[in-house]
Amino acid sequence: MASRVLWKGAISFGLVHIPVALHSATSESGVNFDWLDKRSMDPVGYKRINKRTGREIAKENIVKGVEYEDGQYVVLSEDEIAAAYPKTTQTIEIESFVPNTEIPFVYLERPYYVAPINKGQKVYALLRDTLLKTQRVGVARVIIQTKQHLAVLVPAGPVLVLNLLRWGADIRSIEELNLPPVGAKAAGLSDKELAMAKQLVDDMTGKWDPEQFTDSFKDDIMALVKRKAKAGKLENVVQPEESDEADTRSGAKIIDLTELLQRSLRKGGGEAPKSKPPTKTKASAKTPARKKSAAKSAAHAPARRRAA
């Protein structure tokens, strides 16, 4: 099954643009329990319910509010909310490069595979291999479906992975946690205890194999589903039709890479390495314009609830 393109744009650092497409790097593998009407086996979705009266309300009577103080809300119109949306740029804008050990795991949120498109193979490989050689990652901003994200661009073998990051304000402080002091002496650990703990860790150490670990709840539920299905305990459920729109966006053109790198170094105050005069090409010296996209998905998946 071909990987579905979720977003098209370009990686940008200095004056260099790499046309790329994002592909989801994960898939949901848990068990989804759909709501069904037991009388007719029709799918059941969520309703707009007034939490105080318990009555269903019409869409036109719903407004959006943000709690300012306890029990006090500020109501915002759709136009006010739309005006605050970040401007779509279709660009993964790298703002800095940092050592690949500096970003704690707690900041990592969701990974995407980044693949080159529109003759971007060479410059994609240049960025990937440079990051691998320097052991650095690119910290970037990207807008996906009108939402701005902080992200990190990480080389992982042959592929670049864009991992969305949580904002610093979303990470809770550890100051309130009752943690032992750092260091064996401060924590009251003896040499004997450390030696035994190290031996145990060494005995349990092996190579990382994700296939070794499975979701036992999912396995048990699906085994039960299979047994009941073989026993003929099946119900016919007709799902509502879904539609999808193809993404026909095109990426930016690649111009002379050496020239762009030299111009980027001059712009950033660095000194470009000396090289032989470049050969003449038909490529324009202007930075290619970024293209915007207005394509949006109109499909909505049926409402689902997971087991607690």
C-alpha atoms as one frame of an Amber mdcrd trajectory, in Angstrom:
protein
   0.000   0.000   0.000   1.437   3.361  -1.084   2.235   5.860   1.662  -0.230
   8.742   1.683   1.182  12.270   1.364  -0.144  14.420   4.219   1.564  17.726
   3.397   3.742  19.193   0.664   6.152  22.077   1.010   9.861  22.700   1.437
  12.617  22.542   4.046  14.261  25.956   4.248  17.605  26.876   5.789  19.562
  29.928   4.696  18.625  30.449   1.055  18.294  26.728   0.344  14.881  25.151
  -0.279  14.310  21.390  -0.451  10.899  20.378  -1.855   9.530  17.607   0.363
   6.397  15.711   1.324   5.380  14.532   4.790   4.251  10.952   5.403   2.914
   9.675   8.721   5.566   7.634  10.519   3.074   5.931  12.853  -0.290   4.188
  12.720  -2.889   3.485  15.384  -2.726  -0.175  16.333  -5.017  -0.219  19.338
  -8.597  -1.507  19.422 -11.311   0.981  18.440 -14.739   0.378  19.954 -17.377
   2.016  17.759 -20.740   2.998  19.224 -23.640   1.128  17.613 -27.404   1.332
  18.083 -28.247  -2.174  19.334 -31.755  -1.938  17.804 -30.633  -1.258  14.231
 -26.814  -1.678  14.272 -26.437   1.889  12.958 -23.258   3.824  13.853 -23.729
   6.266  16.747 -21.892   9.620  16.793 -21.483  12.440  19.280 -24.227  15.037
  19.768 -24.036  18.700  20.783 -25.417  18.515  24.300 -25.935  21.345  26.792
 -24.144  19.986  29.882 -26.497  21.755  32.308 -29.879  20.979  30.718 -28.902
  17.764  28.924 -30.672  18.986  25.780 -29.286  18.902  22.255 -28.595  22.369
  20.809 -28.351  23.608  17.219 -24.987  24.416  15.687 -25.878  28.089  15.183
 -26.363  28.518  18.934 -22.815  27.417  19.762 -20.061  29.995  20.308 -16.436
  29.549  21.352 -15.123  30.886  24.630 -11.845  30.881  26.539 -11.881  30.737
  30.347 -10.130  33.884  31.620 -10.765  33.364  35.331 -12.626  30.709  37.304
 -16.108  30.541  35.749 -15.573  33.654  33.599 -15.176  33.317  29.842 -14.279
  35.594  26.959 -16.349  34.778  23.855 -14.498  34.970  20.511 -16.120  35.162
  17.076 -15.081  32.916  14.184 -13.554  35.946  12.419 -11.460  36.827  15.486
 -10.201  33.257  15.735  -9.468  33.079  11.990  -7.457  36.331  12.171  -5.199
  34.788  14.829  -4.339  31.718  12.762  -0.671  31.713  11.643  -0.044  32.467
   7.997   0.387  29.263   6.000   3.843  29.096   4.424   4.195  25.422   3.348
   7.728  25.599   4.717   9.672  23.713   7.369  11.685  26.746   8.443  14.857
  25.643  10.222  15.786  28.305  12.785  18.887  26.707  14.297  20.939  23.520
  14.536  21.681  21.909  17.911  23.598  18.797  19.058  21.442  15.683  18.687
  21.635  14.899  22.425  20.251  18.210  23.699  16.488  17.737  23.205  14.952
  15.608  26.020  12.564  12.793  25.027   9.736  14.449  26.970   9.490  17.106
  24.241   8.940  14.608  21.405   5.312  14.376  20.340   4.652  12.975  16.854
   6.988  11.816  14.061   6.603  12.234  10.296   8.777  10.854   7.522  10.120
  13.548   5.190  10.745  12.478   1.587  12.166  14.575  -1.281  10.006  15.447
  -4.297  10.475  17.339  -7.572  14.187  16.617  -8.155  15.108  17.418  -4.566
  17.101  14.207  -4.068  20.611  15.709  -4.106  20.021  18.634  -1.740  17.954
  16.347   0.539  20.919  13.956   0.721  23.267  16.882   1.397  21.263  18.049
   4.428  20.754  14.485   5.743  24.403  13.498   5.471  25.613  16.804   6.908
  23.395  16.345   9.961  24.648  12.770  10.386  28.288  13.822  10.084  27.965
  16.769  12.494  25.646  14.854  14.873  23.167  17.727  14.877  19.444  18.213
  14.329  17.494  21.135  12.934  15.030  22.994  15.163  12.227  24.342  12.980
   8.741  25.803  12.814   6.061  24.341  10.566   2.375  25.028  10.042   0.156
  21.987   9.469  -3.587  22.521   8.980  -3.464  26.137  10.294  -1.678  25.092
  13.510   1.878  26.200  14.223   4.253  23.574  15.589   7.763  23.542  16.953
   9.619  20.614  15.390  12.995  18.949  15.077  14.408  17.527  11.849  16.372
  14.363  12.637  18.366  12.092  10.295  17.535   8.425  10.841  19.510   6.272
   8.425  18.386   7.114   4.875  15.379   9.211   5.918  14.843  12.589   7.567
  12.241  12.497  10.342  10.293  15.596  11.323   9.265  15.119  14.946   6.768
  17.644  16.262   7.790  18.995  19.662   5.776  20.130  22.636   6.184  23.806
  23.462   8.241  24.562  26.560   5.150  25.970  28.307   3.430  22.565  27.902
   6.096  20.666  29.849   5.400  20.468  33.560   8.137  21.307  36.032   9.728
  18.478  38.052  10.302  20.732  41.067   7.215  19.452  42.905   8.246  15.796
  42.535   9.833  14.012  45.477  13.007  12.776  43.743  16.167  11.301  45.303
  19.291  13.454  44.955  21.568  12.859  41.973  24.752  10.907  42.658  25.364
   7.595  44.416  26.679   9.148  47.635  23.938  11.729  47.926  21.288   9.039
  47.307  22.865   6.720  49.933  23.810   3.944  47.494  26.608   1.523  48.387
  29.241   0.187  45.979  27.826  -3.324  46.436  24.318  -2.201  45.483  25.638
  -0.380  42.408  27.668  -3.429  41.320  24.680  -5.781  41.632  22.407  -3.350
  39.806  24.946  -3.011  36.986  25.266  -6.798  36.703  21.476  -7.157  36.480
  21.255  -4.469  33.782  24.097  -6.127  31.834  22.349  -9.527  32.026  19.099
  -8.023  30.661  20.762  -5.971  27.916  20.048  -6.849  24.287  19.473  -5.273
  20.884  16.393  -3.116  20.335  13.750  -5.176  18.531  10.315  -3.487  18.341
   8.736  -6.710  17.024   9.495  -8.305  20.389   6.918  -6.111  22.152   3.197
  -6.356  21.410  -0.027  -4.918  22.815  -1.427  -7.855  24.841  -4.842  -6.173
  25.261  -5.209  -5.753  21.497  -4.046  -9.330  20.874  -6.558 -10.760  23.386
  -9.461  -8.657  22.079  -8.754  -9.506  18.439  -8.445 -13.200  19.296 -11.884
 -12.991  20.951 -13.280 -11.156  17.903 -11.891 -13.850  15.611 -13.443 -16.657
  17.679 -16.855 -14.963  17.732 -16.677 -14.202  13.992 -15.892 -17.859  13.213
 -18.894 -18.836  15.351 -21.104 -16.706  13.082 -21.695 -13.931  15.636 -21.520
 -11.070  13.114 -23.665  -7.949  12.634 -23.992  -5.912   9.411 -23.128  -2.221
   9.933 -23.409   0.326   7.086 -20.942   3.196   7.529 -21.641   6.666   6.081
 -19.806   7.436   2.842 -16.507   9.306   3.010 -14.833  11.521   0.426 -11.264
  12.582  -0.075  -9.512  15.202  -2.165  -6.291  14.514  -4.001  -3.332  16.744
  -3.246  -2.048  18.200  -6.495   0.397  20.712  -5.133   3.801  21.085  -6.738
   7.098  21.910  -5.071   9.755  24.547  -5.673  12.465  24.301  -8.310  16.046
  23.567  -7.310  18.648  26.067  -8.489  22.430  25.959  -8.249  23.117  24.442
  -4.803  26.721  25.617  -4.428  25.737  29.217  -5.124  22.872  29.090  -2.599
  25.130  27.676   0.117  27.738  30.383  -0.532  25.080  33.129  -0.449  23.621
  31.667   2.780  27.057  31.724   4.435  27.631  35.338   3.374  24.184  36.323
   4.625  24.841  34.681   8.013  28.243  36.348   8.428  30.250  33.193   7.688
  32.950  32.915   5.062  32.189  30.687   2.109  34.850  28.059   1.376  36.981
  28.806  -1.673  36.134  26.803  -4.756  36.611  26.812  -8.495  34.448  29.233
 -10.515  31.062  27.596 -11.092  30.135  26.507 -14.575  27.428  28.446 -16.342
  23.913  27.124 -15.992  20.543  28.178 -17.257  19.167  28.357 -13.734  18.056
  31.730 -12.456  19.888  33.228  -9.447  16.688  34.275  -7.783  15.306  32.409
  -4.805  12.285  30.374  -5.926   8.964  31.609  -4.640   7.140  29.503  -2.099
   3.832  28.118  -3.169   0.795  28.078  -0.984  -1.783  25.361  -0.879  -5.491
  25.646  -0.272  -6.289  21.956  -0.431  -8.010  20.649   2.683  -9.424  17.259
   3.493 -13.218  17.147   3.786 -13.423  13.673   5.223 -14.227  13.096   8.884
 -13.761   9.673  10.443 -16.687   8.221  12.428 -16.662   9.129  16.087 -14.960
   6.543  18.245 -14.300   5.958  21.858 -11.460   3.921  23.276 -11.713   1.673
  26.251 -10.422   3.251  29.467
